[in-house]
Amino acid sequence: MGDLHFTLKDCDDVVKQCLQTTEVRTTDFEIIPRHNDNFIFKITIDRPDKQTLYFYAKSKCSRPRNVAIFDGFKGFDAKIAPKFVCGKSDLLFFEDLTCQRFQTNLGLFDLRHVRGVLGVLAEFHGAGLAFDRTGTKKLQEYGLETSNFHVDEVGDLVWGLVDNKEVVDEVRKNLDDRQESKFAKTLCHGNLTWRNILFHYANGVPDGCKLVNFGGKLYAPPAYDVLQAIFFNTNENFRQCELQNLVIYYHKKLDEALKKYDLTIEELLPLEQFQLSIQDVLPLIKIENVTLNKKDGDDSARLALKEALEFSRLTREDCYVVVKNAINSYDYDLQSFHLNHERLTIKIRHNLDDKIINCIVKTKSKDDSFKKELFIYGTFVPKLHQLNISLINDCLPQCYHHKPEDLVLEDLQDFVCQSEPFDFQLLSIVVKKLAQFHACSFLIEEEMSKKLKTTYRLTSDYDDALKDSFFVSNLNLVKDSLHLFPHKEDNLTKLLPNLVENFAKPSDRFRNVVSIGVLSSSKIQIRSDNVDCRFVDFQTATYCPPAFDFLSLLYLTTQNNENELKKIYHDELGKIAAAHNHNLEKFFSYHEFVDSVEFYRPQVIMQALIYNSNKEQQLSENPTSRLKLQQLVVDLYEVCNKLPNV
């Protein structure tokens, strides 16, 4: 016990603090040494039953600040950690949790154990976030650290994995940036190995959890603790199956914890931001995991870190999600993955066979166009699946994974883009597919209207996501094109404001659908046997009548066979509606479709002017392109002259 000197009088002081009474005295005590100069104190008091009190005592340290900060903070559940009793003779006395049958789990954690830890962390982090929002003193004022290590400390480790000085320097810079993360921070435990997590069991099943040894002073995103708890206590096979589900589970628990303080998760840490912080913190946790396991020579941890350093955009953990959605199974071995620009290649071993999964990766751009793609794949398609509307599956590539800044899509290897102009056979295929895509919107709205017993439109929930971002922002290109015909320029220029006012928004007159917006040949991939197609780009998606996409297809690929194609489109739409027990004529008749085509023709011609003006700029002085522009101006002038309301 070294220089530890403890007396009956000292024990009386501890008992007094514990029982909040001066009516008892110590009759005997025993000190049992534990690891790292810590002790179990058994103190017997002068009660008839000779009651013995047990305490866990830590020496040579000050009381952990990231617990003490919350003393008296209204709403904080102090039961997530052992109760602090008092300090005496350079010792800190806590309740001894082993008497309450709390114990460490020596093996790898299963799902129940991890969920138990995450539930406790949500309570702890929720208190920290609320304290920062409502407390009189901010957490940053307590002199807390932002990471468990300094970048220089991992230099040798990184150099051993990535033998390129420039890459190592970039890694160091990125690590510096991550430690100054822009995401919401709170108090973190920062050392969530199995030794610092105790569980209570009922019939062998964990039903309680407490955290111990809050010795750190860590101020970091909640993702730091979440990933530590998972990576330090589970293996790769477990994370392959459960990581993404556990991230969602923790976020829901944090939402529940914040509600106790009358706060909402959306204002403090929305799911999108939390997922971004997970990606941001992940390399730091993988560095710690390698350091933690370096004595055991954990090659898998080192490989995971090497991948995280080389491919910062997409991680091994992202590939787990991609593979699961691609093969609908967790039963595989991920052998390797490689990201080259927008192409992701994943090699796996599945059912005793080697398999390669090829994907296309789309990344957030500087403008808002990526948000529209994210809406289609992350909101619109899942909404259809919830309503058991499977039509959408044959309209666009399968989305294997979506994150706030990345989409991982099926690589349509049997499909290719075909050059303009499209012939009638090809247009027939595309028009039928377009009817299928538009039918998805009709079916959502009709099913939701029936369910809610009131008229439902997609703009009720998704108005911001579906606003036009192409037409108005490029209107100046229409004005520039009018210079090709000076004698018509003045008249058309005067008409433009009315055209924009009347057409560049959802219609109050015709039914609207989620539309592709600009349906050029580059957004259509045709199967090699010319009997099927997919739409592959939704950066200009908007909410407007189906006529918009229909005319956009014709004006941007060819202008032939319009009447026949109108009939083919509406017939296909009717077949789909009937297959889902709806009568198309009741909410979108053929007559209405024909009227909407004429009504939207001026706007689509202007869209074609914009599209071809951009094309001419790319191709420089191209005679064919200029002739097409000139013809479009003539078409616009003639159409506008026929409109009585313009």
N, C-alpha and C positions, 0 to 999 in steps of 0.2 A: 504493500500500500504506500510505499515511499514515505514522503513527509506528511501524509494525511494524519491530522490529529483531530479526533472527534470525541465529544463527551456526552454524558447524559443530558447536561444542560443544553447542548446544541440540539440533541434529539427533541427535547421539550419544545424548543423554538420551532422546529419543523412540524411537529404534531400540532402545535397551536395554530400555525398557518394553515395546515391541512383541514383541521376540524373546526376552526374558528371558535375555539374555546380555551379557557385557561384551567378548566376543571380536571384535566387529566395529566398524569405524569408518566414518564418513561421508566419502566422497570428493567428493561434489558434491550440491547440492540446487537445486530450482527452485520458486518460489512463484507459483502462478497465481491471480489474484484471481477470486472469484466474487461473486454478488449478496450484498447486506446485510453487507459486511465479513467474508465467509467466504472460505476459500482452499482450493485443492488443493495439497498439498505432495508434490513428487517428490524422494525422497531416495535417492541412489545409494550403495551400501555397498561396502566393499573385499573383495568375494568374487571368485573367478576369473571368474565370469560377469557381473561388474559389475551385480548384481541391483539393481533399482530398486523401492523401496517407495512405495506411494501412500497418502496420508492425506487425510481431509477435516477441515479445521480451522475451528472456529467461534470468533469473537472477541467480546469485550465481553459475556460472559454467564457465569453460573455453571452447573455441570453440572446438567442437568434433574433435578429431584428425583424426579419420578414414574418415573424409571428407576433412579436410584441407590438408592432405598429398597429395592429388591429384591436388591441385591448380596448374594450368598451365601445367598439364600433357597432352601432345598432344594426342588427340583422346578421352579423357574422356568426357562423356556426363554428364555435371553437372546438367542437367534437371531432373535427377532421384531423386533429393532432393530439398528442397526450397533454393532459392538463398540467400547466406549470404551477408548482406549489410555492416555492420560494428559493432564494439564494442564501447560502450559508457556508462560511469557511471555504471560499473559492470553489464551491460546488453549486450546481443548479439542480434542484429537486423537481422531478416530474412524477406523475402517477406511473406506476409500473403496469404496463399494459399486459404483461404476461399473466398477471393474476386474473385478468379479464379474458384469458384464453386467446389473446392476440398473438400471432406468431408469423415469422417470415415464411415465404414459400421458396424452398431451395431450388426448385426446378424452373423450367420455362413456364411462363404464365399461359393459361388457356384464355378463352374468350371471356369467361365470367370474371377472372382475376383482372384482366385489362380494363373491362368496363367498370369494375369497382374502383380502380385507381382513377380513371378518367372522370367518374362521378365526383370524387373527392377534389380533384383538380379544378373541376368546374366551379365548385363552391369556393375554393380558395381564390381562383382567378376572378370570379364574379365579385368577390369582396374587394379585390384590388382595383378592378375597373370602377366599381361604385365609389370607393374611397377617393380615387382621383377625381371623380366627377362631383362628389358632394362634400369631401373632407375639407377641413380648414387648411391643411398642409398637403402639398402634392408629394407623391412618392419620389419624384426626382430629387427632392430636397434632402433625402436620407442618405446620399452618397452611395448609391447602388451601382453595381457593375452591369455592363450590357452583354457580357459573354463570360464563359468559364475559362477562356484562354486568350492570349494575345497572338496576333497573326504570326509574329516572328517565331513563336514556339512550335509552329507546325511546318516551318520551312523545310526542314530535313525530311519530314514525312511526305510532304507534297513532292519534293524533288525525287524521292525514291519511287514515286508512282508515275510522275510525268517528267520524262527526261528532256525537257525543253525549257530553257531559261525564260523565254518570252511567255510561255504558257504559265510557268510558275509565278512570274511577276503579275500576270493578269489575274491568276487565282488569288494572290495576296491582296490585290486591289479589290476584287470582288468580295473577299472575306471582310475586309475593312468596311466596305459598303453595307454588307449584311449586318455587321455588328451595330451599325447606325441605322438600322431598319426604319423605314417610314411607317411601318404598321403599328397599330395600337399596342402599347406595352403595359405590363402589369408586374406585380411581384411574382417571381417563379421560385420553385424549390431548387431546381438546377442540379440535382444529384439523385436522380430517380433510379438507382440500382435496387435490386431486390432487398438489400440490407436495410434500406430506408423506407420500406413499405411493409406494413403489418396487416394481416388479415384475420378476421374472426370467422369461424366455421360452424355451420350447423349441419350435422349428418354428412360431413365431408365436403360441403358446398360453401364457398365464401359468401357471407351475408353482411360483412362489414369490413371497412378498410380505414386505416389511419396512416398518416405520413409522419416520419420521425426525422431527426437530424436536419432541422432547417438551419444549417450552418452558413449557407451562402448569403450573398447580398446581390441577388440577380434581378435586374429590371429588363425584361425582354418580352417579345410577343408570346402569348399563351402557347403558340405552336411549339415553342422551345421545350416546355415541359411535356406536352402531349407526345411529341416525337421521341423524347427521351424515354418516357414510360413504355412506349411500344418497342423501340429499337433496342433498348438495353435489356429487355426481359422476354423477347420472343425471337424466333428464328425466321429465316427468309420464307419458308413454306407457309408459316402462319401469316406473315405480312402479305404474301401473294394473294391470299384469300380474303383477308379481313381489313387491310389498312384503310381502304376508302370508306368502308362502312363505319369504321371506328372514328374517322374524322367527322362524319356526319353525326354520329352518336354523341361525341363530345360537344359539338356545336349546339345540339338540341338541349343537352344538359346545362350548358352555359346560359342558354336562353332562359331556362327555368330558374337558374340561380339569380340572374339579373332581375327577373320579375319581382323578386323579394324586395328589391330596392326601388321598385317602380321605374325600372329602366328596361329598354328593349334592345335585343341583339342587333336589330337593323340600324340603330343609331350609333352603336359602339363598335360592333364587329360583324358586319353582314357576311354571309357565307362566302361570297365571292372574294372579299378581302381576306378572310381566314384561309381560304384555299391558296391564295397568292402568298400569304405568309408561310404556309406549310412548304411551298416550293422554295421560298427564299431561305428558310432556316435549315432545310434538309441537308445541304453540304456541311454545315457546322455540326449537326448531330452525327453525320457519318464520320467526320473527323474524330469526334469524341468516342464513337463506337469502336473505331480502329484502335485508338489509344487505350481504351478500356480493355480490349481483347488482344493487345499486342503480345502478351506473354503466352497466349494460347495459339498464336500463329493463325488467326482466323482469316483465311484467304478470301472467303466470300465477302467479309466486311471490307477488305482492302480493294477487291474488285468493284464493289458497289461505290466506294469513294472515288476510285479512278474514273468510273463512268460519270459520276456526278460532277467531277472537275472538267471532263472533256465535253459533256453534253448538258449544259446548264438548262436548256429549254425543256427538254424531255428527259425524264429519269427512268430508271428501272421500274420504279413504282407506277409511273404512267403506263409503261409497257404491260404491267400486270393487268391493268384495266383494259387495254387494247386487246390483248390476247383473249381475255375472258369473253369480251363481247364479239370477238371474231370467231371463236370456236365453241362458245357456250360451255366452257368447262374450266375448272381450276386444275384439272389433272394433266399437268404438262411440266416440262423443265425448260425454263428460259435459258438458252445457251448464249445468245449475244444479241445486241441490237446496234444499229448504226444510223445516224441521221446525217443526210447529205442534202443541204439546202432544204427543199420542201419534201423530200422523199425519206420515209422511215422504213427500214428493213429490219424485221425481227425474225430470228431463227429460234425455233423451239423443237423439242422432242415430245411427240404426242402419239399415244397408242403405238409405241415402239417404232414410229416413223419420224424422220426428219421433215420438218415443214417450214416454209418461209412465208411470212405474212408481210405483204407490201402495202404501204399506206401513203397517203398524201397528207402533209401537214400544212394547215393554213394558220397564219400568225396575225395577231392584231396589227393593224396599220395605223398611221397617224390620224386619219380621218375616222368617221363613224361607220364606215362601210362594214367593218368586221362585226359590229354589234348586230347588224341585220343577219349575217350568216349565223352568228351565235344564237339569235332568236329562233331562226328556222330549225337548227339542229338541237338546240338546248331547251326550247320551249314549245314550239309549234309541233314538231314531230312527237315528243313525249306526250303532249296533250292528246294527239290523235290516238296514240297507243293506249292511253288511259281509257278512251272511249271505244276501244276495240275496232278502230278504223285503220285497217292495214293497207289501204290503197297507196299510201305515201311511200311504202317500202320499195315500190317499183318505179318511183319518180326521180329519185336522187341517190347518190352513193350512201351506203350505210355509214353512220357516224359511230366510230369505235370509242371515242373519248372526247369530251369537251371540257376545257378549262377556261378561266376568264380571259386568257390571252392566246389560246391555241385550240385548234380543232384537228382531230386526227380522223381522217376519212378513208373509206375503202378506196383502193387504187383500182379503177375500172380498166383493167388490162385488156379486156376484149372490146373496149369501146374507144372510138377515136372521133376527133372533130373533123367535119367535112367542110370543104370550102363552098362559098356561094357561087352561083345561085343553087338553091335546092330544087330538085324536080318534084313533080306532083306526088309520086309515090313516097318520097322522103317526107314531104310536107304532110301527107296524110298520116304518117306514123307520128310525127311530132305533134300535130294538132290533136290526135287522140290522147297522147300522153299529157298534153296541156289540159285537156278536159278532165283527165284523171286527177291532175294536181289541183285544179280549181275546185273539183268536186269535194276535195278534202275540207275546204273552207265552208262550203255549203253544209256538209254533213255535220261539222262541229257546231255550227250555228243552229241548225235544225234540232240536233240532239240536245244541246244545252237549253234551247228555248222550251223544248218539251219537259226537260228536267226541272227547270226553274219556273215553269208556267208563266213565263213572260218573254217578250222578244229579247233575244240575246244576239249581240254582234261582237266580233273579235276586238273591235276598238274599245269595248267596255273595259277590257283588261290590258290591252296591248297597244294603246293609241300611240304612245311615244315611239315604240319599236317599229311602227309601220308607217311613219311619216315619210313623205317623198324627200329624198336627199339628192336626186339627180337633176330633175327638170329645171327647177328654179335656179339652182346654183350654176347651171350651164346656159342660162338663157341668152347670155351675151353672144354665144356662138351662133344662135339663130339670127340675131341682129347683124352679125358680121356676114352671114351667108346672103342676106338680102342685098348686099352691095353688088352682087352678081347681076342684079336687075334694077338699075337705078330708077327706071320709070315706074316700077312697082314698089320700091322701097318705102316711100312715104306712106302709102295707103296701108301696107302691112305693118309698119312700125306703129301706126296709130291703133291697129287692131290687137297688138300683142298684149297690152294690159288686160283687155277683156278676155282674151284667150286663156291667159294664165289664171285669172280669177274664176273662170268657168270650168276649167279642166284640170288644173294641177292640184286636185284634192279628191277625197272620197266623194262619191255621188250620193245626193239625196233622192235622186230619181231612179237610179238603177241599183240592183244588188251588187255589192262589192265582194271581192275575194282577196286573199293573200296572193299578190302577183309578183312575178319575177321582175317586172319593171322595164328592163331593157333586154329583149330576147333576141340577141344576136347569135350568129352561128357558133361563136366561141363559147357560148354558155350551154351548148347542146352537144352531147357525145352520143354518137351513133354506134350501135353494135356492129361488129364486123360483117354479119350476115344481112344487115340492113332491114331487120324486122323489129327492132326495139331501140329505145334511146333513154337517156338520163339527162336531167338538168343539173349543172355542176357549179353554178355561181349565183349567189343570192345577195350580192353586195348592193343591188339597187332595188331590193324587195320593197313593196309598198302595198297599200290597201286601196283598191279601185275596182271598177267593173272588169269582168273577164275580157271585154272587147279590147282593152288596152294591150294585154299580152298577145292576143290574137292578131291585131293589126301590127304590133311591133315585130312579130315573127315574119309577117308578110313583107313589110317595108324594109326590113333589114336583111332578108334572104332572097326574096323574089316578090313580085306583085301579081303573079299569075293565079288563075283558078280560084279567085276569092269566093265566088258564090258557091261553088262545089265544096270548098273547105269549110265555109260557115255551116253548111248542112251536116257535114261529117262531124264537126266539133259538137254541135248541139245534139245530134243523135247519140253520140258517145256519152255525153253528159246525162242524157235522158236514161240510157241503159244503166249507168252507174246509180243514178237516183232510184230507179225502179228496183235494182238489186238490193237496195237498203230501205225498201218500203216507203219511198217518197215519190210524189208526183211532181216532176220538174215544172210542168206547165203552171202549177199553182204559185210558184215563187220566181221562176225565171223562164218565161215562155220564149219561143223562137222569135216571135214578133218583137219582144223586148230586146233580145240579143241583137237583132238586125238594126233596131233603132239606136242602140248604144254604140254599135260599130260606126254608124254615120256621125253620131254625136262626138265621138272621140277621135275621129279621123284627123282633124287639124292638130291636136296635141301630138298624136303619133307621128305625123309628118314633121312637126318641129323636133320631136325626139330623133327622127331619122336625120334631120339636118345637123343636129348636135353630133350624133354618132359619126356621120360621114365627114363633118368638118374636122373632128379629131383624127379620123382616118387619113384625110388629105394631108394634115400637118405631119403625120407619121410617114407618109409616102412622098412627101414634098410635092412637087408640081406633077400630079398624076392626071393626065387628060381624062381617063375614064371616070375617076373620082369626081373631077370637076363637072363633067357632064351629068353625073348623077345628082350632084348638088343643084345644078341648074334646073333639072327636071323636078326636083323636090320643091324648089321655090315656086315653079309654075303650078305644081299640084296644090301647094298651100294657098296660092292666090285664087285659084279656081274654086277650091273648096270653101274658102272664106266668103267668096261672093255669093255662094248658095245658102249661107246660113242667115236666116232672118233675124236671129237674136244677137248677131255680132256686128 
